[in-house]
């Protein structure tokens, strides 16, 4: 069958030469594919929808450094978060950067300056190596206590009733969507076969044992056998269903029984984030207010939810509940349902109704070895935090190497930058690009392109598209630096199969609530043009050389 001028599924998927099959193309699956491929395993990855369209898209954009773990005196977990935040700042400096928060203080209880001073001291001790190997602009400063005057100077008009605050520092994503794509692209460079819109619909068995899956192309109905002696289930919210399918039994993995919500509001001109104290029974919990890409994000709410909402109407009560909480915690902002531009919602693990689940979010990640169920060919990852995705992948690959009987190979994904990561510090790269291309594109667009793609390819190809056809340099939306050339590049070279693939996951128009009817029309036109070019037999060289190896206009990255 043919879709967008391409016969599916790719021969490489059914070649039978895979060591590991990863089911799920979110951040955990992407990291697992990259790690396993870099350690010499033959890897295939299938994703039933578009890459990064599930839990990975639902994010407050924070790469946590463990301060909240220290509230529970969990030093081991805090150290793990410090390590992973440092890893992301090191390997993806164009997509991850420091951000500052203010935690207001008052009184002598849980909000006291004395308590925060002790917490900051402990945090600095636990994170003493937080900046090892980082570029100067990506280093995390130490925290400090603020006086009342300093608090008011940093956040005028907020927290007038507080006596001071604490300035703490963490990291923030420039784009969760591009991070997933960049990791997947690196996995392919290392030899992995990466395919979207391919769903595991049945187990494949040989001699009574799990030997792979039957994969179905969700756009054509085409099926093929994907064989691998080990399967990594990284399907996010669908992980329980995949585990049940492949083991042949119910309850093989815990279902996602919690829902996480983050709200997007219009920008407030903030230069740093802060925390809000939201009522919770007889106590309270902290919410984070985060400036991001000209918007304001508020989150994260975690509620018990027996199953994923099947419609907007089923989701709406959770949204309204969270809006009410935010309105109480932040009365000066007067948040209403109508002021919410976008809701990020996704299913996540819960702590089965405990107060801890509501106060502190989902539990720590888990890796389930299904050998105890008689299915040693399957590992399932249950991981609620994007921050920990690389670490989860390292543990999965370690287990895979042992299960496959291979010689140990050290993991290097903590220190080896993504191929798209510039070698120079990001401000220097942006300055150099602006000096070189300032006559072609505005400064904010150039900075955005560097932050999105790094330097080199595909940045150079996108700039060349604008030079060849200046109309492609037009903004897609007045409030966004995304330009039409990015939509064309996504349609032709990033395997976008629909307008939503472009708007929501190849660019950040969707994530910043900048999808207009005109933007959708433009994206759809680029999909049609790319499809027509392929149907006419035009190869990648005629469209423009792809920056990734081996891809020929298919849904392989």
N, C-alpha and C positions, 0 to 999 in steps of 0.2 A: 504494500500500500504506500501511497505518497501523501505526505503532509508538508506544506510549504516547499514543494518541489524536492523533498528528500525521502528516500525509502528508509523505513524504520523496521525493526530495531537494528542497531549497528552489529556487524558481524563480530566485533571484538567482545560484545557483551556475552555472546553464546559460545565463545571459543573454548570454554572448559579449562582455561589455563589459570584461573584465579586461585589464590591462596585464601583470600578474605573477601567476602561480600559484605558491604556496609549497606544497611537499609535505612535510609533517612538522609536528606541533604540539607539539614540545618547546621548550626555551628558545631555541634558535637560530632555529627557524621562527617562534616568537612574536615575537622581536625583529626578524626580517626583515620580517614583516607590519606591525609597528608602524612601523618606520622608513620603509618604502616608502609606506605609506598617509599618513603624516605629510608626506611629500614630494610628495604629490599624485598618486601612482600608484593606479590602480584594482586592488585586490588581492583575491585569493581564497586561502584556506588550507584544505587538507584534511589530516586526520589519520586514519590507518587504525584507530587504537584510541581511547582517551580521551586528552585533552590531558595532556602531561607524564608519560606512563607508561613511557618508555624510559630512556635514559641520564640524562635530567633528574632522574629519581627516585633514581638511584644517586649519592649524594653524601655527602661528609664534612661538608657544610654550611659549608665554608670558602670565602670569597671572597678569593683569594690576592692579596697585594700585591707579589710579585716577589722576596722574599728568597731563595728557592731558586734563582732565575735568577742572582742575584749569586754563588752558590756556584760557578757556571761562568763568572763574570765577563761574563755576557750582559747588559750595561747596557741595550741596546735593548729586549730582552724585558722586563726589570725595569720600565722606564719604561712600557711598555704595560700591564703588570699594575697598576701604581700608578694609572694613568689610569682603568682600568676599575673597580678597587675604589672609587675616589673617585666614579665615575659612579653605581655602584649605591647607595652610601651617600647620595648626593645625591637620586637619583630615586625611591628606595624606602626611606626611612629607617625606616618601620615594619616592614620585612621584612629589613633588613640592619643589623647593629650591630657595634661593635668587640669584639674578644675578645683576651685576653692569653695568651701561651705562655711557658713556661720551657724553655730549652735548657740542660741541665746541662753543666758544663765540668770538665775535669781534665787534668792532664799538659801536655805540650808539643807534641802532635801535632794531629790534625784536630779534637780535642775541647777544645783549649786555650782558656783565657780570652783570651789575646792574639789569637788568630784571630777569636774572636767579637767582641772589642772593635773590631777592624778592620772586620769585616763590618757591625756596627751603625753605625759611622761612615759607611761607604759607603752603607748603606741610607738613613740620614737625609739624605745628600747627594742621592742619586738620587730620593728621595721628598719633597724639600723643599716641594713644592706639594701634598702629599697631602690637606690639609684645606681647600683653596680651595673656598669656597661651601658648606661643610658646617655643619649645625646643631651646636651645642656638644656634645651627647651622642654625636654620630657622628664626632667628630674622633679621629684616631689619634695617640697620644702617641709621643714618641721612645723608642727602646729604651735599656736600660742594663745594665751588668754587675752581677751579684749576688755578694755574699760568701757563704761557706759558711753563715753564720748566717742571712742573708737567704733563701737557698735553702731551708733547713730550716724557716724560719718560714712561707714561702709554701706549701711542699709537705711537711708533716711526714710522716715515715715512708717517704718515697721517696728515692732518691739519697743515702743516707747515705755512700756511698763517694766521692762527688764533692766537689771542693774549692770549687765555686761554680756560677754559671750566668749566663745572659743572659735578660733579660726582653724579649720582643719582642711586637709587637702587629699584629693583622691584623683581618679582618672575618668575620662569621659570619651565615648565613641563619637567620632565625626559621622560615621555611618555604619550601622549594624549590617545593613544589606551588602555594602561593598566589602565589609570584612569577611562575610561568608563567601562571597564570590572570589575574593583574593585568595583565601585559603583553599577553595576548591581548585582554582587555577594552578596553584602550587602543587596540589595533589596530582593533577594531570601532568604537569611538567615532570613529576617524579615517576610517571608511568601508569597512573591509575586511569581506569575507564570510568567516566562520570556521565550519567544519563538522567535527565529529568523526565517527568511525566511517564515514568515506568513504575508500576505498582507490583509488589509481591502479592499474588492472588492465591497461591497454593504452595505447600511444601513439595520439594522434589526429594524422593527417597530412593535409596539404593541399598539393597540387602537389609532392609528394615531400618536403616539409619537415615537421618537428615543429610542430604547431599547438596542442597541448594534450594532454589525457589523457581517457580514458574512466574515470569514477569510479563505483565501485560502493558502495552502502550495504551495509555488512557485516551489518546487522540485518534488512534486508528483501530484499536482492538487487536492488533498483532500481538502474538505471544512468542516467547522463546524460553528455553531452559537456561538458567544461570547456575552453573555448578561451582561450588566452593566447599572445601572441607571445614571452613569456619565462617559463621555468619555473625556479624555485629549488628545488633538491633539498636539503632539510634534514631528511632522514629518519633521521638518527642511525645506529643500528646497521644499518638497512635501506638506507642511502644507496647502497651498491654495487649492490644488487639493483635499486633504482629507476633508477640510471644505466644499468645494463645493459638494462633494459626499454625505456627511452626512447631510447637510442641504437641499440638493436638489435645490440649487440655485447658479448661478454664482456670483462671487465677494464676497463670504462670508468672505474671508480673503484676504489681499493684497498679490499678487504674489511676489516672489523674483525677483526683477528687477535690481539687481546689482550683479556683480561678483567680488570676492576677490581672489587675487593671492599672493602667496609667492614663492620665488625662493630659491632653494638649490644649493649652490656652493661647490666646494671642500674646505676643511678646510684651514684657513689662519693662524692657530696658535694663534688665539686671546684668551685672558683670560677674556675679558669683551666685551660688546657690545658698539655701538656708533650710533649716528644719522647722517644721511646725509640730505642735503638740496636739494630737487629736484625741478626743475622749474615747475610752475603751472600758466599758463597764465601770468599775470603781477606780480604774487607773487611766493610763493614757499610752499612746504609742507615737513614735515619731514618723512623720511624713517628710519627704524630700521635695523641695521646690528647686527646679533645675533650669537654668537658661540653656537653650539648645537651638542653634540655627535660626535665631530670630523669633523663636517661640518660647513658651514656658511650659515645662512638663511638671506634673505633680503625681507622685506615687510613692510606694506602690501599695495598693490594697490587695489583701489576700483573703478570700472568702471560701468557705466550704461550698462545694458544688458537685452534686452527685454525678452529673454528666455534662458534657459540653453543650452550651446553649445552641439550639438548632436554628434559631432565627434572631433577628434584631429584637423582636418582641420578647423573646426569652432572656436575652442579654440585658434588656433595658432596666429591670429592677435592680440589678447589681450596679449598673452605672448610676442610677438615681441615688442609691444608698451611698455610694462613694462621693458623689457630688455633695450630698448633705453633710458628710463628714468634713469635707474640705471647706465648705461654707462656714461651718462652726469653728474650725481650726484657723481659718484665715478670713475673718469677717471684713477686713479692710478691702479685700479683693472682690467681695460680693459675687462669688462664683455661683452661677446657675447652670442648669442643663443647656440653656441656649448659648452660653458663653464657651462651651466646650467645642473646639474645632474638630477634634479627633479623639477616639478612644482606642488605645492599644489593649486588647484583651486576649488572654490565652490560658489554656488549661495547664496546670502545674501540679506537682505532688503536694500533698498536704500532710499535716501531722495528725490526721484523723480527729479533727475537731478540737484539739487542745488549744488552750489560750495562747500557747507559744506559737502555734501556726498563725494566729491572727496578729500577734504582736510583732513577731520577728520574721514572718514569711515562711517559705517552704523549707523542708529539712535538707540536710546535707545530701549530696549525690550518692547514688548507689550503683554498683555493678553486680548484676545477678548472673551467676554461673548456673546454667540450666543442667549441668552434669548431675546435680542432685535429683533432677527429674528424669534422668536417663537420656538427656539430650546434650552431650558434651560439645556438640558442634555449634552451640548457640550461646552468646553472651548478650545481655540486655543492659543498656545504660539508662539510668533514670537520673537526669541532671538538671536541676532547676536554674542554675546560675550560668550565664554566658561567661562570666569571669573564669570559671573553672573548666571550661570546655577543653582547653588544651591539656590540662592535667588528667581529665577523664580519659581523653584519647591516649595519653601516655600509658595509663593503667590498662586500658583495653589492648593496646599493642603489646605490652609486656606479657599479658595473659595469652594473647594469640600466639606469640612466638613460643611460649612454653607448650601450649596445647598442640601446636604444629610440629613440635620436636626440633625446632630450629636453634642454631647457635645464637646466644644472646648478642644483640646489637644495641649499642647505646642510643638513647633518644637524643636528638639534637634540636627539636622544635622549640625549646625554650630560648635558644640563643641564635639560631639561624634566621635572619630576616626573611620575610616574604619577598618574592621576586619583585613585587611592585614597590617595595620600600626604598626610598632614596637613601643613598649612603651619607649624604650631607644632612646637616640639621635642617629641619623643615623651613624655618624663616629664611635661610640662605637659598634654598631651592626655589621658594616663592619669589624672592627678590631677583634671582637670576632669570626665572621664567618671565617675570614682569618686564625686566629690561629687554629681553629678547622678543617678546610677543605683545608688548604694551600697545603697539600700533594696530594690532589685529583684534584684541579683546580687552574689555575693561578689567581693572585690577582685581575686583572681587570674583569675577569669573575665572581668571587665571589661578587665583589662590584656591578656588573651589576645585578646579581640574587637577591641580597638584595634590590636594588633599584626597581627592577621589581615586586617582589613578597612579599617583607617584609621578616620577619623571620618566623620560624615555617612552617606550610604547606602553599603552595606547595613547598617552597624552599627545605625543608628536603627531599621530595620525588624526586625532580629533582637531588639533590646530590646523593641520593641512587641509582637512575638509572645509574649514571656515575660509582659509585662504583661497581654495579653489571655487567655493560657492559662498560668498559673504552672508547670504541670507541664513545660512546654517548657524551663524553666530548669534541669532536672535534668541532672547530669553523665551522660554516656554511659558513662564508665568512671571508677572511683574515683581512678585515678592521672592523670587528664587533665582540663584545664579545658574541653574541648569539651562543649557542651551540646546537648540534643535540638533546640533551635530552629535550630541550624546545619545539622543534617541535613535539617530541613524546608525551610529556605531553599535548600539545595543541590539538593534534589529538584525544587523548584518553579521556581527562578529561575536555577540555574547549570547546567542541561542535563545533570545526572547521569542516566545511563541504566541504572545498576545499583547495587547496594549497594556494590561495590568502588569505583565512581567516587566515591561519597560518602566512604567510610571511608578510602580510600588517597590520593585526589587532591583532594577538596574540603575535607576536614578533614585533620588530621595523626594521626588515630587509628592508621592503618596504619603511618605513618612512625615513630611512637613505640612500636610494638608493644603497642597497647592495643585490638586488635580481639578482642572476646569474642563468644561466641554471642549474648548479649543485644544487643550493639551491632549485630551483623549483622542480627538480627531487626528492630531498630528502624529501621535504614536501609532494609531491604527494605519495611517497612510504609510508610515515607514515599514510596518510589518508587511503590508501588501506589496510595496516596492521591492523589499528584500525577497519575498516569496516569488514574485514575478521574475526577478533576476535569476534566481536559482532554477526556476522552471524552464527558463530560456537557455539553461546550460552554462551560464556565466560562472566561472570559478572564483575562488577567493582572490586570486591575483587581479582579476578584473574589478572586483568590488573594492578591494584594498587588502594588502597582506595582513593576515591575522597575526596577532601578537602571541598566540598560544600554539604549541606544536600539535600537528596531526589532525586538527579539526577541519572538516570540510563541509561546513554549512549544516550540520546536524544539531541535535540536542545534546551532543557531547560538548562539554565546555571547550 
